[in-house]
Amino acid sequence: MTATYPDLEGASVFITGGGSGIGAALTDGFLAQGARVAFVQRSDASAFADAMEAKHGNRPLFLPCDVTDIPRLKACVAEAAAAHGPITVMVNNAANDQRHDTLQVDEAFWDWSQAINLKSYFFGCQAVIPGMQAAGGGSIINFSSISYMMGGAGYPAYTAANSGINGLTRSLAREFGPDRIRVNALAPGWVLTQKQKDMWVTEEALAGHLARQCLKEPLVEEDIVGGVLFLASESSRMMTGQALVIDGGVAVTG
């Protein structure tokens, strides 16, 4: 940890996909700030919750949930708020970047991809906003990706959702700014989670990607945590409707 945000101590935080990959690093990071964290995960994350409790003395609330099941997602938001108080930080992190061939995609695959990568974000935001309004404000962080910025081939349904997340973020920022609800997107580069290593990382692919980065080191999960904590905290209190890129300098924006 390189920074402490006192306003995050005791904050009620909700993270989708918070038990593995980048999400697990986020749960760890918020717990280190003293936040009360609830997270949803489709796979069993009980052992991870045990490990976090042992590390921090502060157990995250693990709620089993497939984010494509919108009634269950909404129920988890309500359960988290009942346990920890109104949610004032929401991180939409869960995603699936399954590779696919454009000419082979059918309606079922398209709908599945949008359900995970975009629809769940909208309804997750919808579920937490009333509590944030009642609490006098909050911060929503929607994970996107640099893949749509770079025109990445091999997963157009995913990149379409990523681009849609930016539009969603900007519209919600405009609509709910008067309620002191900030909505920002965060676009990571290629973070070498265990899933990425197992499924997509090859020596050739990684070398090609690092050649495009200004900073010649692979990104790891912890590289994303600082940006999320900043967006969640009052340190970014006048920042909304923006997309923060953490990618080692592939998509040089501005």
Protein Blocks (a to p, Z undefined) as FASTA:
>chain_A
ZZdcfklgopacddehilgcjllmmmmmmmmnopacddddfbdcklmmmmmmmmnopacd
dddddfklmmlmmmmmmmmmmmnopafbdcdfbccfddcdfklpcfklmmmmmmmmmmmm
mmmmmmmmmmmmmnopacddddddfklmnopghilmlmmmmmmmmmmmmmmmmmmmmnop
acddddddddddfklmmmmmcfklmmmmmmmpmblcdcdfklmmmmmmmmmpmklmmggh
iacddehhmacgZZ
